[in-house]
Amino acid sequence: MNVRSPLTLPVLLSSLCLGLGLTSGALAQGLRMSPAPQQRSLSAMPMPTATSQPRQADYVVALVNSEPITNHEVQARLARASQQLAQQGGELPSREDLTRMVLERIILERAQVQVAKETGIKVDELALDEAEKTVARQNRIDLPELHRRLKADGLSHARFREDLRQQILIQRLRERDVDTRVKVSESDIDQYLREQQSSVRPADQQINLAQILVEVPEKATAAQVASLQTKARRLLERARSGEDFAALVREASDAPDRLGGGQMGLRTADRYPELFVAATQSLSPGAIADLVRSDAGFHILKVLEKQQAGIPAASFTQHHARHILLRPGPNLSEAAAKAQLDTWRRQVVSKEADFADLAKQHSQDTSASQGGDLGWSNPGTFVPEFEEVLLALAPGEVSTPLVSRFGVHLIQLVETRELPLTPRQQRELVRNVVRERKLEEALADWVRETRSRAFVEFRDPPQ
């Protein structure tokens, strides 16, 4: 099995274990409930006060298409949501407002899960197992530690898996009913690019410039200024003729950054002198501006990189990696696989063994015969859990053992390289940006539709 298969369901512990993400989904869209006829408004529903008499037995708070939501369910979710918000810091909403948000969140989820089940969407135990592993991995803990933390938070393993099941059902329903609605045309891409280019502000654009400075003394005579200007023009001609810019910087620049090739770093345009921005505004990466005169002297500016908020960068990073894969099974536990890979990692780091040789001997992936070599990969090639670890490595570095749905891996990053994007690739990236924006809008509409179709009857307020 190949680690290049995409993962379609991101599952976060913060959203599933600690309140199921009050700021996500419909609530994040700022939706407000529009009660259908015969429904009582949630905002009009009385909430418990400090003087309310607590009820001992559990009871029904609301019905969603005749399916009950109990007070115990609301209070358990409320406790987890309060804990999550407290950990995030900042001002907390009042208990009354938070209770309303939690109850509305449960109603939205219940209505969506009901639609998913009615239309035949199912989640098997294997999918739950993989989702549970994803939660543990994203929190950098193993499954036993995840279960321990859940228990400490008062959430049973069975309840946690049921929460997972509901979130996967909702995700699959949204993929079926929402994702298929969204289409991005070539005119959509053109429109997005026009909008971005017409709204360029210094704070939205990032530039990386390199400079050669020919310094002009404060009290220079006219003859000295003319001589230094002639020197600067000659350097400009050499730079434009193709000579190595960094070498010219080291040879002739009077700026203190000459050892770094004159690079001033990628920063927003408003953090550069206005003279520099004006001189390079119409230039593409690689171009060299006309001579710029400032109080400090004469500047020769080369545009190294330009990025604009909302428009993908003109280049991307490829990674060349290799890995060793062990598949846990009846004769090899996951813990034993990790221990074995950790031993091999120490041997590679201490130069006692070669990574490629170990991969040829032991890896259970099809890449074993090539020493585990995965070739050059583009962003998004591998499953997220694999790519997350890969992107954190430096060339030559070996990861600690990593668990994915395919088994346990040891990864070595061989090298990286920057490649320019073709115009077609840039448009594809813009297509993804536009698609995400349309998906957000379609999701908000879909949540409103699902909520409006559900019959909700409010009973006694939660307390």
Secondary structure, 3 states (H helix, E strand, C coil): CCCCCCCCCCCCHHHHCCCCCCCCHHHHCCCCCCCCCCCCCCCCCCCCCCCCCCCCCCCEEEEECCEEEEHHHHHHHHHHHHHHHHHHCCCCCCHHHHHHHHHHHHHHHHHHHHHHHHCCCCCCHHHHHHHHHHHHHHCCCCHHHHHHHHHHCCCCHHHHHHHHHHHHHHHHHHHHHCHHHCCCCHHHHHHHHHHHHHCCCCCCEEEEEEEEEEECCCCCCHHHHHHHHHHHHHHHHHHHCCCCHHHHHHHHCCCCCHHHCCECCCEEHHHCCHHHHHHHCCCCCCCECCCEECCCEEEEEEEEEEEECCECCCEEEEEEEEEEEECCECCECHHHHHHHHHHHHHHHHCCCCCHHHHHHHHCCCHHHHHCCEEEEECCCCCCHHHHHHHHCCCCCCECCCEEECCEEEEEEEEEEEEEECCHHHHHHHHHHHHHHHHHHHHHHHHHHHHHHHCCEEECCCCC
